[in-house]
């Protein structure tokens, strides 16, 4: 077994929590049950990793088998990576039978025609998800196994989730190979990012239910109040206002937990309205800007704005439309006020 393969297996084992090493090695399936029984999983991890490497040497492990163990680790600890959503387009609406063997062949062929030194590993899971691991090299260097890219592609859907390596120059090659292998002609990033892969899937696969706001907030009733009833009225109004905000939040965001989204971005175009006599705008061109949102839990943060008194309820569609904008490929139109006339996909 090559020294680089042995070292990579050792480091992969060291990443795994000690009480989960046996479970992951069983999922890997490269070592026999008899070999696993010879391992002492109660010693320090460094000793465990050395024993695993010795058993792998007996089985003549290669880099693809080592990469398969890394896929299992990343599938279980997928939240350790930052994921971005990509959407692909076909020229027509026709549906095609998906052949996993043909997909793998076309993906590897397209990628290796552009770059010879790559390690490509596939693993299929029960939810029609194909995990693809790509370790990148150069024309003169072997692939760097410690900085791979990951792709999670769900067959029969136009969506893929990519966790790119630090070598971002290879990202266009990865996207081209993915679109070619899955018989699409165009692919672009949707500018939605999160460490929670499942939350991104909930948004794009419509497993997350969120109502879209189509109404305006009702103003509080005003009027003269007798002094002796002022304090009682204030308490009642505060209670009613909190109940109203809670009800509107539920109507807009739903009652369940929000998908964990950490980054969203879109381009905004809007027309300003002004008095013609003031002549503020010389040209009738739309105002354009790039809007970015980031937070450890973006949708929950937006949901809490009104409850914290930092924004009026219901929130502007500019804030609540993010999951809908993603599902509708960034094309949402508003017809009232100063809301944007269109969201343009970057």
Secondary structure, DSSP 8 states (H G I E B T S, - for coil): --HHHHHHHHHHHHHS-GGGHHHHHHHH--S-HHHHHT--TTS-HHHHHHHHHHHHHHTT--HHHHHHHHHHHHHHTGGGS-EEEEEEE-SS-------HHHHHHHHHHHHHHH-SSEEEEEEE-TTSEEEEEEEE-BTTB---TTS-EEEEEETTSSEEEEE--S-GGGHHHHHHHHHHHTT-SEEEEEEEEES-HHHHHHHHTT-S------S-----------HHHHHHHHHHHHHHHHHHHHHHHHHHH-SS------EEEEEEEE-----TTT---SS---EEEEEEEE-TTHHHHHHHHHHTTSS-SS--HHHHTHHHHHHTTT-----STTS-SEEE--
